Amino acid sequence: MSDAMQGAQLRWPAEWEPQEAVWLSWPHRRDLWQGGLDELLERYTDLAAAIAEEAEVRINAAAVLHSGIRKVLEERGITRFRLFDHPTNDVWCRDHGAIFTRRADGGMQLANWEFNAWGGKFAPWDLDNEIPARMAESLHLPQLRSRIILEGGAIEGNGQGLLLTTEAVLLNPNRNPGCTKADIEAELHRMLGTTHVFWLGHGIEGDDTDGHIDDMVRFVHPEAAVSIVEPDARSPHYRALAENNERLQDLRTPSGSRVEIIPLPMPRPLVAKEWRLEQLPASYANFLICNGAVIVPVFHQPKEDDRALGILREAFPGKRVVGIDARRLVIEGGAIHCITQQQPCA
């Protein structure tokens, strides 16, 4: 749309700010999930129920799927949802969905990046790449387009101009060959209204995305973030996480305040036999903040799950911290944050 604002006229709200809705792209492919689509649909329904207590659930799905989705949700007692005829290739709405920004006039606007399935790894992605434009059209909101390839899980913001990302993703030749850090930073600022970018290095082992930030470091406050730690030097995650946590000692807000880093442990290793991902990228950092709740992936590890949930309850005082079994999700490389995209209140 021609009236889209750019740069200094925009602000990318933090995830803890009031939300009108959360978007999902509904699962429909039986060739994925090691044959576990039915189990996955149960987990999606659990997630929709948790979101619906806090915000409207908005669902991208081809029209032919709508009656089945409606039946499943209504049988669960979920009524706070809307279905959109937005066909998808896959479920990762954080990465292929639009990112919402707030304009200087108070209205909302959508950032529409290019999407190529994490460097061309998983064809086809043509339908997923159209989702931001479809969202903008359905919501009658202006959109700002970029030629840069970017997934929503690759960036994390504090709502006050500071953005975290990783070199392994945004500087990867499989996304944006020839782009420098300065090129990427300028485009992030144009599209989101951010002012400062802080770069980490690599991601956790087994991550198809090449190293998304939302599996490692998440803001819980403008001046505080949880960061995944792995004390076991034998772990395949150890080196990348140690290097990233060392860099985080230099993290400052745009005003110069030091950002408090709260350690968040990893679950015990999840291993998939006879699968393309032997080491699954399971992480408690892949949570969704949704108004009065924090919805966290758990992995059927009582001791580790309880420890992580306890740390997040301390980090989010006054919010409900809810665990959702994400073992089937990480089979394909993601968790709760990866399949959701929040829409802030206008």
C-alpha positions in Angstrom: 0.0 0.0 0.0 1.3 3.4 -0.8 0.7 4.9 2.6 3.1 2.6 4.4 5.4 4.3 6.8 9.1 3.6 7.2 12.0 3.8 9.6 11.7 6.5 12.3 7.9 6.6 11.9 7.7 3.0 13.1 8.1 1.0 16.3 8.3 -2.8 16.6 6.3 -3.6 19.8 7.8 -6.0 22.4 6.0 -9.3 22.7 4.8 -8.5 26.2 2.8 -5.5 25.0 -1.0 -5.9 24.7 -2.0 -8.2 21.9 -5.2 -8.4 19.9 -4.6 -11.8 18.4 -2.1 -14.5 17.7 -1.7 -16.1 14.3 -1.2 -19.8 13.5 -0.7 -21.6 10.2 -2.7 -24.9 10.7 -0.9 -28.2 10.1 -2.2 -30.3 7.1 0.6 -32.4 5.7 0.9 -36.1 6.5 4.3 -36.4 4.9 5.9 -34.5 7.8 6.1 -35.1 11.6 7.2 -38.8 11.3 3.6 -39.7 10.6 2.4 -37.9 13.7 0.1 -35.3 12.2 -2.9 -36.4 14.4 -0.8 -36.0 17.6 0.4 -32.7 16.4 -3.2 -31.5 15.8 -3.9 -32.3 19.4 -1.0 -30.1 20.5 -2.2 -27.3 18.2 -5.6 -27.5 19.8 -3.9 -27.3 23.3 -2.1 -24.2 22.1 -5.2 -22.6 20.6 -7.0 -23.2 23.9 -4.2 -21.5 25.9 -4.0 -18.5 23.5 -7.8 -18.1 23.4 -7.8 -17.3 27.1 -5.7 -14.3 26.3 -6.3 -13.2 22.7 -8.1 -14.2 19.5 -6.7 -17.1 17.6 -6.3 -16.2 13.9 -5.6 -19.1 11.5 -4.0 -19.3 8.1 -5.5 -22.3 6.2 -6.9 -23.2 2.8 -10.7 -22.9 2.8 -11.1 -26.6 2.3 -9.6 -27.2 5.7 -11.9 -24.7 7.6 -14.8 -27.0 8.5 -12.5 -29.6 10.0 -10.5 -26.9 12.0 -13.8 -25.3 13.2 -15.1 -28.7 14.4 -11.9 -29.6 16.3 -11.8 -26.2 18.0 -15.5 -26.0 18.9 -15.4 -29.5 20.3 -12.7 -28.3 22.6 -14.9 -25.4 23.6 -12.8 -22.8 21.8 -14.9 -20.0 20.3 -12.4 -17.1 20.2 -11.0 -17.8 16.7 -11.2 -16.6 13.1 -10.3 -18.6 10.0 -8.7 -17.0 7.0 -8.5 -18.5 3.5 -4.7 -18.2 3.4 -3.3 -21.5 2.0 0.1 -22.5 3.3 2.9 -24.9 2.6 3.9 -25.5 6.2 3.2 -24.4 9.8 6.0 -22.0 10.7 4.0 -18.8 11.1 6.7 -17.0 13.0 9.0 -17.2 10.0 6.6 -16.8 7.1 3.9 -14.6 8.7 3.9 -10.8 8.7 5.6 -8.9 11.5 3.4 -6.1 13.0 4.8 -2.6 13.6 3.1 0.4 15.2 3.0 3.6 13.1 3.6 7.2 14.4 -0.2 7.8 13.9 -1.0 4.9 16.3 -2.2 2.5 13.6 -0.7 -0.9 12.8 1.4 -1.9 9.7 2.8 -5.1 8.4 6.4 -5.8 7.5 6.5 -8.2 4.5 9.9 -9.9 4.0 10.9 -12.4 1.4 10.8 -16.0 2.6 12.8 -18.9 1.0 12.3 -21.7 3.6 15.6 -21.1 5.5 17.9 -20.9 2.6 16.0 -23.0 0.1 16.1 -26.1 2.3 12.4 -27.2 2.1 10.5 -26.7 -1.2 7.9 -25.6 -1.9 7.5 -22.3 -0.1 5.5 -20.3 -2.6 2.3 -20.2 -0.6 4.1 -19.3 2.6 5.9 -16.4 0.9 2.4 -15.0 0.1 1.1 -15.1 3.7 2.1 -11.5 4.7 0.4 -10.0 1.7 -2.7 -12.1 2.4 -2.7 -11.0 6.0 -2.4 -7.3 5.0 -5.3 -7.7 2.5 -7.5 -9.5 5.0 -6.9 -7.0 7.8 -7.0 -3.9 5.5 -3.6 -2.8 6.8 -0.8 -1.2 5.0 2.3 -3.2 4.3 6.0 -2.4 3.8 7.8 -4.7 1.5 11.5 -5.7 1.6 13.7 -7.6 -0.9 15.7 -9.0 2.0 15.0 -12.6 3.0 14.2 -12.8 6.7 12.3 -15.1 9.1 10.6 -13.7 12.2 12.4 -16.3 14.4 15.7 -14.7 13.4 15.1 -11.5 15.2 14.2 -10.5 18.8 13.4 -7.0 20.1 12.9 -5.2 23.3 10.3 -2.7 22.0 12.6 0.2 22.5 14.8 0.1 19.5 17.1 -2.8 20.3 17.2 -5.9 18.1 19.1 -9.2 18.5 20.0 -11.5 15.6 22.7 -14.0 14.5 25.4 -13.8 11.9 24.7 -17.5 11.0 21.3 -16.6 9.6 21.1 -13.0 8.3 24.7 -13.0 6.9 24.3 -16.5 5.4 24.8 -16.6 1.6 21.7 -18.9 1.4 19.6 -15.9 2.3 21.1 -12.6 1.3 24.3 -13.1 -0.7 26.4 -10.0 -1.0 24.7 -8.2 1.8 26.9 -6.7 4.5 26.1 -6.2 8.2 25.5 -2.5 7.4 23.1 -3.4 4.6 21.1 -5.7 6.8 21.0 -3.3 9.7 19.8 -0.5 7.5 17.0 -2.6 6.2 16.0 -3.8 9.7 15.8 -0.2 10.8 13.8 0.8 7.7 11.3 -2.0 8.1 10.9 -2.1 11.9 11.9 1.3 13.2 14.8 -0.2 15.3 17.9 1.8 16.1 20.4 -0.7 17.4 21.3 -4.3 16.3 23.4 -6.6 18.5 24.9 -9.6 16.7 25.4 -13.1 18.1 27.2 -15.9 16.3 25.8 -19.4 15.8 22.8 -21.3 16.9 22.1 -24.6 18.7 22.8 -28.0 17.1 20.2 -29.4 14.8 18.5 -26.1 14.0 17.4 -26.2 10.4 17.2 -22.4 10.4 21.0 -22.1 10.8 20.7 -20.5 14.2 17.5 -18.6 15.0 17.7 -16.2 18.0 14.4 -17.4 19.4 15.9 -20.7 20.4 18.6 -18.9 22.5 17.9 -15.4 23.8 14.6 -13.8 24.6 13.8 -10.5 26.1 11.6 -10.6 29.2 11.8 -6.9 29.9 13.4 -3.9 28.0 16.5 -4.4 30.2 16.5 -8.1 30.8 16.7 -11.3 28.8 16.9 -15.0 29.4 19.7 -16.8 27.6 20.1 -20.6 27.1 23.2 -22.0 28.8 24.8 -25.5 28.4 27.5 -26.2 31.1 28.4 -29.6 29.6 31.5 -29.2 27.5 30.7 -32.5 25.7 27.4 -31.1 24.4 27.2 -30.2 20.7 25.5 -26.9 21.9 28.3 -26.0 24.3 30.7 -23.9 22.1 28.1 -21.8 20.3 26.1 -21.0 23.5 29.3 -20.2 25.4 30.5 -17.8 22.7 27.1 -16.1 22.5 26.8 -15.7 26.3 30.2 -14.2 26.3 29.1 -11.6 23.7 26.0 -10.9 25.7 28.1 -9.4 28.5 28.5 -6.4 26.2 24.7 -6.0 25.5 23.4 -2.6 26.3 20.1 -0.8 25.6 20.1 2.2 23.2 20.2 4.4 26.3 23.3 2.7 27.5 21.9 0.5 30.3 23.3 -3.0 30.8 20.9 -5.7 29.9 20.5 -8.3 32.7 21.1 -11.8 31.4 19.2 -14.6 33.2 20.5 -18.1 32.5 17.9 -20.6 31.2 19.0 -24.3 31.0 18.6 -26.7 28.1 16.4 -29.8 28.4 18.2 -33.1 28.2 19.1 -34.0 24.6 16.2 -35.1 22.4 17.4 -37.6 19.8 15.4 -38.8 16.8 16.4 -42.2 15.4 16.6 -42.7 11.6 15.7 -39.0 11.0 17.3 -36.1 9.3 17.8 -34.4 12.7 19.5 -36.7 15.1 19.9 -34.0 17.7 16.6 -32.1 17.9 16.7 -28.3 18.6 14.7 -28.4 21.8 14.9 -25.2 23.8 12.8 -23.6 26.6 13.5 -20.2 25.1 11.1 -20.9 22.3 8.1 -19.6 24.3 5.3 -17.2 23.4 4.3 -14.2 25.6 0.6 -13.6 25.1 -0.9 -11.0 27.4 -1.3 -12.6 30.8 0.3 -15.9 29.9 3.7 -17.2 28.8 3.3 -20.4 26.8 6.4 -22.6 27.1 7.5 -25.7 25.2 8.1 -28.7 27.5 9.6 -32.0 26.7 8.3 -34.7 29.1 11.3 -34.2 31.4 9.7 -33.4 34.8 12.9 -32.1 36.5 14.2 -30.0 33.6 10.7 -28.8 32.6 9.9 -27.7 36.2 13.2 -25.9 36.6 12.7 -24.0 33.3 9.1 -23.1 34.1 10.1 -21.9 37.6 12.8 -19.6 36.1 10.3 -18.1 33.7 7.7 -17.6 36.4 10.3 -15.5 38.3 11.1 -13.6 35.0 7.4 -12.9 34.4 5.8 -12.1 37.7 2.1 -11.9 37.6 1.8 -14.0 34.4 0.5 -17.5 34.1 3.3 -19.8 32.8 1.8 -22.7 30.9 3.7 -25.7 29.5 2.7 -27.3 26.2 4.2 -30.7 25.1 6.5 -29.8 22.1 8.1 -33.1 21.4 6.2 -33.7 18.2 6.9 -30.1 17.0 10.7 -30.3 17.4 10.7 -33.4 15.2 10.5 -30.8 12.4 12.8 -28.4 14.1 10.7 -25.8 15.9 8.5 -25.2 19.0 5.9 -22.8 20.3 7.4 -19.4 19.3 8.1 -20.8 15.8 4.5 -21.6 15.0 3.0 -18.3 16.4 3.0 -14.7 15.4 1.4 -12.1 17.7 -0.6 -9.1 16.5 -0.4 -6.2 18.9 -3.4 -4.1 19.8 -3.7 -1.0 17.7 
